[in-house]
Amino acid sequence: MKEELEKSSQSTTSSFQVFFIHVCCGVALAVGFWVARNVYSINLISDPTTTLRLIWAFEFPVVILLFSCCRQKPEKCSYLKTIARGLLGLPIGALLNALGAFALGAPVGLQYLEKTVSWSLLMSSFTFVPTACVYGSCWTDWHRIFACTKPKGPLDFMLCLPAHGAVIGAWFGAWPMPLDWERPWQDWPICVSYGAMAGYVVGMVGSIGLALTHTGGKQLKAE
């Protein structure tokens, strides 16, 4: 019975919804870059703190508003309550991302505090907030998606792949930081941010592809 309920909840999210949500998130990311460059004449290299804040300011509202529409058990959890869950999840996710970055060698100090906070908030919007909106504090679903990496349908693909892509991208992006090239983009968290956003976009594209494949496969079985 439990498995049937899980399958029915996954089936309520169509491949079109996955496509629409990811496209909107991607557009918000691009708009943040565009505003930073064309309105404020800054970028991640010249002013990483302000640029990350601008990108986050466009990305986070889109993420929380759209993923809240995909919440589980909407009859028990209102849209406003789901938004509140996402708002609560934002600082928790930012703290976890910051601690993970510190554990992997990110610089610690007051001179890096603003940069780290801005980067962590954006990473939380990529990784933690969407699942907080959809599943809330349900440990079983969090464990299945992130610890076991066993997505069961389009909804799980939409949460799992972009989050993993952002983390893996940030990790690969950190590789050039300790190299003695003396390039301005090697400073924290410039290349890590580029890597995270690239991984996030790749994860979204992969999520759309898997959602389409999964939906197509179910339609063939039904026929």
Backbone as CSV, one residue per row, in Angstrom:
resi,resn,N_x,N_y,N_z,CA_x,CA_y,CA_z,C_x,C_y,C_z
1,MET,0.831,-1.210,0.000,0.000,0.000,0.000,0.861,1.254,0.000
2,LYS,1.919,1.232,0.816,2.821,2.382,0.898,3.477,2.652,-0.442
3,GLU,3.931,1.581,-1.140,4.581,1.753,-2.440,3.604,2.323,-3.465
4,GLU,2.341,1.910,-3.394,1.345,2.427,-4.326,1.126,3.917,-4.118
5,LEU,1.108,4.350,-2.848,0.952,5.772,-2.549,2.121,6.573,-3.067
6,GLU,3.346,6.019,-2.911,4.539,6.711,-3.389,4.511,6.835,-4.908
7,LYS,4.095,5.757,-5.593,4.041,5.793,-7.055,3.003,6.796,-7.533
8,SER,1.864,6.854,-6.836,0.831,7.795,-7.250,1.283,9.231,-7.055
9,SER,2.047,9.496,-5.996,2.538,10.856,-5.769,3.556,11.255,-6.822
10,GLN,4.360,10.287,-7.257,5.332,10.581,-8.307,4.636,10.821,-9.641
11,SER,3.563,10.091,-9.902,2.890,10.197,-11.198,2.170,11.524,-11.363
12,THR,1.895,12.231,-10.252,1.203,13.514,-10.363,2.097,14.585,-10.974
13,THR,3.393,14.361,-10.992,4.329,15.310,-11.587,4.665,14.850,-13.002
14,SER,4.258,15.627,-13.970,4.475,15.250,-15.357,5.839,15.730,-15.839
15,SER,6.261,15.194,-16.982,7.524,15.621,-17.571,7.451,17.081,-18.001
16,PHE,6.247,17.553,-18.374,6.095,18.961,-18.747,6.340,19.862,-17.539
17,GLN,5.846,19.463,-16.367,6.082,20.247,-15.159,7.565,20.319,-14.834
18,VAL,8.252,19.187,-14.969,9.692,19.166,-14.733,10.392,20.120,-15.688
19,PHE,10.013,20.048,-16.958,10.609,20.923,-17.970,10.335,22.390,-17.645
20,PHE,9.099,22.710,-17.330,8.710,24.096,-17.061,9.449,24.658,-15.853
21,ILE,9.489,23.902,-14.774,10.145,24.377,-13.550,11.638,24.581,-13.778
22,HIS,12.276,23.631,-14.445,13.719,23.758,-14.677,14.039,24.908,-15.630
23,VAL,13.208,25.104,-16.629,13.431,26.224,-17.541,13.309,27.545,-16.793
24,CYS,12.302,27.666,-15.938,12.126,28.893,-15.158,13.320,29.131,-14.235
25,CYS,13.818,28.075,-13.600,14.988,28.206,-12.716,16.226,28.603,-13.518
26,GLY,16.378,28.019,-14.709,17.505,28.374,-15.562,17.432,29.804,-16.044
27,VAL,16.225,30.258,-16.386,16.042,31.647,-16.825,16.356,32.603,-15.679
28,ALA,15.911,32.268,-14.462,16.188,33.116,-13.302,17.694,33.234,-13.062
29,LEU,18.409,32.133,-13.258,19.861,32.143,-13.116,20.493,33.071,-14.145
30,ALA,20.023,32.966,-15.384,20.556,33.804,-16.459,20.220,35.277,-16.236
31,VAL,19.019,35.552,-15.745,18.625,36.937,-15.477,19.501,37.546,-14.385
32,GLY,19.812,36.744,-13.363,20.698,37.230,-12.306,22.061,37.631,-12.849
33,PHE,22.619,36.807,-13.724,23.896,37.139,-14.359,23.765,38.395,-15.213
34,TRP,22.673,38.479,-15.960,22.477,39.617,-16.868,22.361,40.924,-16.087
35,VAL,21.593,40.911,-15.023,21.423,42.125,-14.213,22.746,42.540,-13.595
36,ALA,23.503,41.570,-13.081,24.796,41.889,-12.472,25.732,42.533,-13.487
37,ARG,25.731,41.990,-14.693,26.668,42.485,-15.694,26.208,43.784,-16.345
38,ASN,24.933,43.871,-16.715,24.461,45.002,-17.512,23.890,46.147,-16.689
39,VAL,23.420,45.868,-15.498,22.859,46.925,-14.656,23.887,47.435,-13.653
40,TYR,24.592,46.503,-13.010,25.553,46.897,-11.979,27.003,46.848,-12.453
41,SER,27.239,46.364,-13.669,28.586,46.288,-14.265,29.571,45.529,-13.373
42,ILE,29.119,44.398,-12.845,29.983,43.548,-12.020,29.858,42.113,-12.502
43,ASN,30.765,41.267,-12.039,30.691,39.842,-12.303,31.303,39.094,-11.127
44,LEU,31.386,37.787,-11.240,31.889,36.992,-10.126,33.346,37.285,-9.801
45,ILE,34.117,37.713,-10.790,35.531,37.985,-10.554,35.727,39.362,-9.920
46,SER,35.030,40.362,-10.418,35.227,41.721,-9.906,34.550,41.937,-8.555
47,ASP,33.388,41.336,-8.351,32.656,41.499,-7.089,31.830,40.239,-6.818
48,PRO,32.468,39.186,-6.322,31.754,37.915,-6.149,30.606,37.987,-5.148
49,THR,30.762,38.748,-4.069,29.719,38.803,-3.044,28.425,39.389,-3.588
50,THR,28.505,40.556,-4.201,27.309,41.209,-4.733,26.710,40.421,-5.891
51,THR,27.552,39.863,-6.740,27.051,39.084,-7.872,26.297,37.851,-7.401
52,LEU,26.845,37.146,-6.421,26.168,35.968,-5.885,24.847,36.341,-5.223
53,ARG,24.823,37.477,-4.548,23.578,37.929,-3.923,22.518,38.237,-4.966
54,LEU,22.920,38.870,-6.062,21.972,39.186,-7.123,21.430,37.913,-7.767
55,ILE,22.311,36.970,-8.055,21.880,35.711,-8.656,20.923,34.989,-7.712
56,TRP,21.277,34.952,-6.438,20.427,34.298,-5.448,19.074,35.008,-5.328
57,ALA,19.078,36.335,-5.386,17.840,37.110,-5.245,16.846,36.798,-6.355
58,PHE,17.333,36.427,-7.532,16.447,36.048,-8.629,16.115,34.551,-8.587
59,GLU,17.078,33.740,-8.192,16.895,32.290,-8.226,15.998,31.786,-7.100
60,PHE,16.218,32.255,-5.896,15.523,31.703,-4.729,14.000,31.861,-4.802
61,PRO,13.461,33.047,-5.126,11.996,33.155,-5.198,11.373,32.217,-6.213
62,VAL,12.038,32.051,-7.359,11.511,31.151,-8.381,11.511,29.713,-7.876
63,VAL,12.611,29.314,-7.243,12.719,27.947,-6.707,11.631,27.681,-5.685
64,ILE,11.486,28.560,-4.718,10.555,28.291,-3.617,9.101,28.357,-4.067
65,LEU,8.775,29.259,-4.975,7.395,29.384,-5.439,6.977,28.212,-6.324
66,LEU,7.881,27.759,-7.204,7.528,26.683,-8.129,7.573,25.311,-7.459
67,PHE,8.602,25.043,-6.666,8.692,23.734,-6.025,7.626,23.553,-4.953
68,SER,7.132,24.665,-4.397,6.049,24.550,-3.423,4.765,24.039,-4.072
69,CYS,4.642,24.241,-5.372,3.475,23.722,-6.088,3.507,22.197,-6.194
70,CYS,4.682,21.602,-6.018,4.839,20.150,-6.138,4.835,19.458,-4.784
71,ARG,4.404,20.149,-3.755,4.439,19.602,-2.394,3.620,18.320,-2.306
72,GLN,4.064,17.413,-1.449,3.341,16.174,-1.209,2.226,16.406,-0.197
73,LYS,1.141,15.681,-0.358,-0.043,15.777,0.510,-0.533,17.214,0.639
74,PRO,-0.895,17.834,-0.471,-1.346,19.233,-0.423,-2.595,19.442,0.413
75,GLU,-3.362,18.352,0.609,-4.565,18.482,1.430,-4.227,18.693,2.906
76,LYS,-3.005,18.322,3.292,-2.583,18.491,4.686,-1.586,19.635,4.863
77,CYS,-1.056,20.114,3.770,-0.028,21.164,3.847,-0.366,22.263,2.837
78,SER,-0.711,23.430,3.327,-1.090,24.527,2.440,0.121,25.082,1.702
79,TYR,-0.173,25.864,0.683,0.900,26.468,-0.116,1.754,27.404,0.735
80,LEU,1.121,28.194,1.591,1.869,29.124,2.448,2.736,28.370,3.449
81,LYS,2.218,27.265,3.966,3.021,26.458,4.898,4.235,25.865,4.194
82,THR,4.040,25.482,2.940,5.159,24.928,2.167,6.226,25.993,1.927
83,ILE,5.805,27.218,1.634,6.760,28.312,1.464,7.521,28.555,2.759
84,ALA,6.806,28.468,3.889,7.462,28.630,5.188,8.504,27.536,5.406
85,ARG,8.199,26.311,4.953,9.179,25.223,5.056,10.419,25.535,4.240
86,GLY,10.214,26.079,3.047,11.364,26.442,2.209,12.190,27.551,2.831
87,LEU,11.518,28.548,3.416,12.237,29.643,4.076,13.034,29.133,5.265
88,LEU,12.467,28.186,6.002,13.184,27.598,7.133,14.353,26.743,6.656
89,GLY,14.143,26.062,5.523,15.200,25.198,5.004,16.383,25.962,4.441
90,LEU,16.158,27.216,4.030,17.234,28.004,3.415,18.439,28.176,4.339
91,PRO,18.287,28.705,5.570,19.473,28.860,6.430,20.066,27.529,6.875
92,ILE,19.213,26.508,7.041,19.739,25.191,7.436,20.615,24.627,6.328
93,GLY,20.118,24.710,5.094,20.902,24.231,3.963,22.164,25.032,3.762
94,ALA,22.077,26.364,3.978,23.267,27.209,3.835,24.326,26.825,4.856
95,LEU,23.894,26.547,6.087,24.846,26.149,7.128,25.516,24.824,6.786
96,LEU,24.732,23.863,6.314,25.301,22.561,5.950,26.276,22.687,4.788
97,ASN,25.931,23.500,3.795,26.837,23.699,2.657,28.119,24.391,3.089
98,ALA,28.005,25.376,3.985,29.192,26.073,4.471,30.094,25.128,5.267
99,LEU,29.494,24.317,6.133,30.286,23.362,6.909,30.976,22.349,5.998
100,GLY,30.261,21.909,4.963,30.874,20.986,4.009,32.029,21.628,3.273
101,ALA,31.877,22.901,2.906,32.957,23.613,2.221,34.168,23.772,3.143
102,PHE,33.931,24.106,4.402,35.033,24.253,5.352,35.761,22.931,5.552
103,ALA,34.991,21.838,5.623,35.599,20.518,5.809,36.487,20.132,4.634
104,LEU,36.165,20.660,3.445,36.942,20.340,2.249,38.027,21.375,1.944
105,GLY,38.212,22.334,2.862,39.338,23.252,2.718,39.012,24.677,2.334
106,ALA,37.741,25.065,2.399,37.399,26.461,2.090,38.038,27.385,3.129
107,PRO,38.473,28.571,2.727,39.141,29.479,3.667,38.197,29.962,4.766
108,VAL,38.740,30.111,5.951,37.977,30.562,7.112,38.532,31.902,7.567
109,GLY,37.664,32.843,7.843,38.102,34.161,8.305,37.043,35.201,8.031
110,LEU,37.105,36.306,8.774,36.107,37.354,8.612,36.134,37.966,7.219
111,GLN,37.306,37.992,6.587,37.399,38.585,5.256,36.674,37.744,4.203
112,TYR,36.411,36.470,4.533,35.706,35.589,3.599,34.251,35.372,3.992
113,LEU,33.821,35.951,5.110,32.501,35.640,5.654,31.370,35.989,4.683
114,GLU,31.378,37.199,4.152,30.302,37.619,3.243,30.250,36.751,1.989
115,LYS,31.426,36.441,1.458,31.481,35.597,0.266,30.919,34.205,0.565
116,THR,31.306,33.652,1.716,30.848,32.311,2.083,29.349,32.286,2.310
117,VAL,28.819,33.311,2.977,27.377,33.374,3.229,26.611,33.468,1.912
118,SER,27.057,34.327,1.003,26.381,34.490,-0.284,26.416,33.198,-1.091
119,TRP,27.574,32.540,-1.118,27.698,31.276,-1.841,26.830,30.200,-1.205
120,SER,26.812,30.127,0.112,26.043,29.097,0.815,24.543,29.264,0.601
121,LEU,24.069,30.507,0.556,22.646,30.738,0.312,22.247,30.279,-1.091
122,LEU,23.106,30.552,-2.069,22.820,30.103,-3.428,22.849,28.577,-3.514
123,MET,23.839,27.958,-2.861,23.925,26.500,-2.858,22.722,25.869,-2.164
124,SER,22.240,26.491,-1.104,21.061,25.985,-0.416,19.841,26.039,-1.327
125,SER,19.754,27.088,-2.145,18.655,27.195,-3.102,18.717,26.104,-4.162
126,PHE,19.930,25.659,-4.480,20.117,24.580,-5.453,19.827,23.209,-4.855
127,THR,20.214,23.002,-3.614,20.279,21.656,-3.044,19.226,21.349,-1.996
128,PHE,19.001,22.260,-1.076,18.208,21.962,0.123,16.773,22.465,0.028
129,VAL,16.602,23.665,-0.469,15.282,24.300,-0.467,14.244,23.528,-1.288
130,PRO,14.568,23.063,-2.520,13.545,22.342,-3.292,12.979,21.130,-2.568
131,THR,13.847,20.332,-1.961,13.367,19.138,-1.254,12.627,19.510,0.013
132,ALA,13.060,20.587,0.675,12.342,21.049,1.864,10.920,21.462,1.506
133,CYS,10.760,22.093,0.346,9.422,22.500,-0.102,8.555,21.292,-0.436
134,VAL,9.133,20.309,-1.094,8.350,19.168,-1.580,8.071,18.158,-0.477
135,TYR,9.105,17.765,0.262,8.964,16.679,1.235,9.015,17.125,2.689
136,GLY,9.308,18.383,2.933,9.354,18.850,4.311,10.432,18.152,5.113
137,SER,10.070,17.647,6.275,11.044,16.989,7.157,10.933,15.465,7.112
138,CYS,10.340,14.930,6.050,10.197,13.474,5.923,11.567,12.831,5.679
139,TRP,12.131,12.235,6.720,13.489,11.687,6.641,13.584,10.562,5.623
140,THR,12.517,9.768,5.491,12.549,8.636,4.559,12.820,9.106,3.131
141,ASP,12.139,10.169,2.723,12.330,10.681,1.367,13.697,11.327,1.196
142,TRP,14.142,12.079,2.186,15.485,12.685,2.122,16.552,11.601,2.004
143,HIS,16.398,10.547,2.803,17.382,9.464,2.793,17.388,8.749,1.450
144,ARG,16.185,8.522,0.888,16.100,7.832,-0.394,16.746,8.639,-1.510
145,ILE,16.518,9.952,-1.517,16.990,10.787,-2.613,18.476,11.082,-2.520
146,PHE,18.956,11.408,-1.319,20.324,11.904,-1.197,21.312,10.875,-0.636
147,ALA,20.890,10.055,0.306,21.810,9.068,0.867,21.891,7.829,-0.016
148,CYS,20.743,7.340,-0.443,20.717,6.138,-1.279,20.723,6.453,-2.768
149,THR,20.406,7.690,-3.124,20.316,8.129,-4.524,19.444,7.171,-5.325
150,LYS,18.182,7.027,-4.871,17.245,6.147,-5.543,15.962,6.905,-5.893
151,PRO,16.049,7.811,-6.857,14.835,8.522,-7.270,13.850,7.560,-7.914
152,LYS,12.549,7.780,-7.663,11.524,6.840,-8.126,10.662,7.371,-9.268
153,GLY,10.822,8.641,-9.614,9.988,9.186,-10.665,10.391,10.595,-11.024
154,PRO,9.629,11.261,-11.873,9.975,12.610,-12.325,10.214,13.592,-11.190
155,LEU,9.405,13.509,-10.132,9.560,14.438,-9.018,10.905,14.262,-8.335
156,ASP,11.286,13.014,-8.098,12.575,12.749,-7.466,13.743,13.130,-8.368
157,PHE,13.595,12.869,-9.679,14.640,13.291,-10.611,14.836,14.801,-10.562
158,MET,13.720,15.527,-10.466,13.753,16.983,-10.449,14.475,17.514,-9.215
159,LEU,14.436,16.769,-8.115,15.100,17.179,-6.878,16.539,16.676,-6.798
160,CYS,16.730,15.431,-7.210,18.002,14.742,-6.983,19.120,15.206,-7.911
161,LEU,18.864,15.205,-9.205,19.942,15.455,-10.165,20.522,16.864,-10.090
162,PRO,19.697,17.924,-10.066,20.300,19.259,-9.964,21.083,19.466,-8.672
163,ALA,20.580,18.904,-7.555,21.284,19.048,-6.281,22.638,18.351,-6.320
164,HIS,22.652,17.114,-6.806,23.917,16.393,-6.930,24.836,17.086,-7.932
165,GLY,24.249,17.594,-9.022,25.054,18.292,-10.022,25.729,19.520,-9.445
166,ALA,25.004,20.287,-8.610,25.576,21.490,-8.008,26.731,21.150,-7.063
167,VAL,26.542,20.109,-6.261,27.590,19.714,-5.309,28.821,19.184,-6.039
168,ILE,28.597,18.301,-7.008,29.723,17.734,-7.762,30.423,18.827,-8.569
169,GLY,29.636,19.734,-9.162,30.228,20.836,-9.912,31.069,21.744,-9.036
170,ALA,30.586,22.028,-7.820,31.355,22.852,-6.888,32.657,22.160,-6.504
171,TRP,32.582,20.844,-6.328,33.778,20.092,-5.954,34.818,20.122,-7.077
172,PHE,34.379,19.910,-8.307,35.308,20.000,-9.435,35.814,21.429,-9.622
173,GLY,34.932,22.401,-9.381,35.334,23.791,-9.515,36.397,24.211,-8.523
174,ALA,36.475,23.504,-7.394,37.461,23.854,-6.371,38.865,23.372,-6.716
175,TRP,38.997,22.481,-7.668,40.313,21.925,-7.991,41.363,22.971,-8.351
176,PRO,41.057,23.990,-9.148,42.121,24.944,-9.517,42.522,25.891,-8.382
177,MET,41.742,25.958,-7.301,42.001,26.954,-6.263,43.401,26.863,-5.650
178,PRO,43.895,25.665,-5.296,45.212,25.608,-4.646,46.404,25.688,-5.612
179,LEU,46.146,25.688,-6.916,47.237,25.713,-7.878,47.894,27.101,-7.929
180,ASP,49.162,27.107,-8.127,49.934,28.359,-8.075,49.928,29.062,-9.428
181,TRP,48.740,29.455,-9.866,48.620,30.154,-11.142,48.459,31.659,-10.964
182,GLU,48.073,32.059,-9.757,47.866,33.470,-9.415,46.872,34.160,-10.340
183,ARG,45.798,33.449,-10.624,44.720,34.012,-11.449,43.637,34.578,-10.523
184,PRO,43.011,35.694,-10.897,41.982,36.271,-10.021,40.774,35.361,-9.829
185,TRP,40.443,34.522,-10.821,39.279,33.654,-10.696,39.532,32.452,-9.789
186,GLN,40.765,32.296,-9.300,41.041,31.209,-8.378,40.652,31.543,-6.942
187,ASP,40.309,32.791,-6.666,39.932,33.182,-5.308,38.600,32.548,-4.928
188,TRP,38.453,32.313,-3.632,37.196,31.795,-3.090,36.112,32.862,-3.197
189,PRO,34.865,32.520,-3.602,34.396,31.214,-4.111,34.083,31.291,-5.602
190,ILE,34.946,31.929,-6.388,34.620,32.219,-7.785,34.505,30.948,-8.631
191,CYS,35.594,30.190,-8.715,35.544,28.998,-9.562,34.600,27.939,-8.979
192,VAL,34.460,27.923,-7.651,33.519,26.993,-7.018,32.087,27.347,-7.422
193,SER,31.794,28.644,-7.489,30.449,29.088,-7.881,30.167,28.755,-9.344
194,TYR,31.142,29.011,-10.208,30.963,28.653,-11.619,30.725,27.145,-11.769
195,GLY,31.503,26.357,-11.041,31.342,24.909,-11.102,29.989,24.456,-10.602
196,ALA,29.527,25.059,-9.493,28.232,24.686,-8.920,27.095,25.010,-9.880
197,MET,27.144,26.188,-10.487,26.071,26.574,-11.402,26.093,25.740,-12.677
198,ALA,27.294,25.425,-13.170,27.387,24.556,-14.351,26.837,23.168,-14.038
199,GLY,27.205,22.620,-12.875,26.688,21.318,-12.479,25.193,21.322,-12.268
200,TYR,24.692,22.430,-11.744,23.248,22.578,-11.524,22.494,22.556,-12.852
201,VAL,23.000,23.278,-13.831,22.359,23.305,-15.150,22.415,21.931,-15.814
202,VAL,23.573,21.265,-15.722,23.691,19.916,-16.287,22.709,18.964,-15.601
203,GLY,22.583,19.093,-14.277,21.632,18.262,-13.542,20.201,18.507,-13.966
204,MET,19.848,19.762,-14.241,18.496,20.068,-14.699,18.221,19.448,-16.067
205,VAL,19.198,19.548,-16.958,19.031,18.952,-18.293,18.872,17.435,-18.172
206,GLY,19.708,16.819,-17.345,19.592,15.381,-17.133,18.272,14.988,-16.503
207,SER,17.787,15.820,-15.595,16.501,15.561,-14.941,15.358,15.587,-15.950
208,ILE,15.394,16.570,-16.843,14.357,16.650,-17.878,14.394,15.406,-18.770
209,GLY,15.602,15.004,-19.165,15.742,13.819,-20.006,15.224,12.558,-19.334
210,LEU,15.568,12.356,-18.062,15.112,11.160,-17.347,13.610,11.201,-17.100
211,ALA,13.085,12.403,-16.828,11.641,12.520,-16.627,10.890,12.153,-17.901
212,LEU,11.392,12.617,-19.045,10.765,12.275,-20.322,10.858,10.785,-20.593
213,THR,12.021,10.194,-20.323,12.215,8.755,-20.526,11.300,7.949,-19.624
214,HIS,11.221,8.360,-18.356,10.396,7.647,-17.387,8.922,7.714,-17.765
215,THR,8.466,8.895,-18.174,7.068,9.052,-18.574,6.764,8.266,-19.841
216,GLY,7.707,8.316,-20.793,7.520,7.564,-22.029,7.455,6.075,-21.799
217,GLY,8.314,5.591,-20.874,8.308,4.181,-20.557,7.007,3.733,-19.931
218,LYS,6.442,4.568,-19.052,5.175,4.237,-18.413,4.042,4.214,-19.431
219,GLN,4.084,5.126,-20.414,3.041,5.143,-21.432,3.108,3.902,-22.315
220,LEU,4.330,3.468,-22.630,4.476,2.247,-23.441,3.955,1.024,-22.700
221,LYS,4.231,0.954,-21.385,3.742,-0.173,-20.595,2.229,-0.160,-20.523
222,ALA,1.657,1.050,-20.426,0.205,1.157,-20.349,-0.442,0.679,-21.636
223,GLU,0.207,0.978,-22.754,-0.332,0.524,-24.037,-0.212,-0.987,-24.192
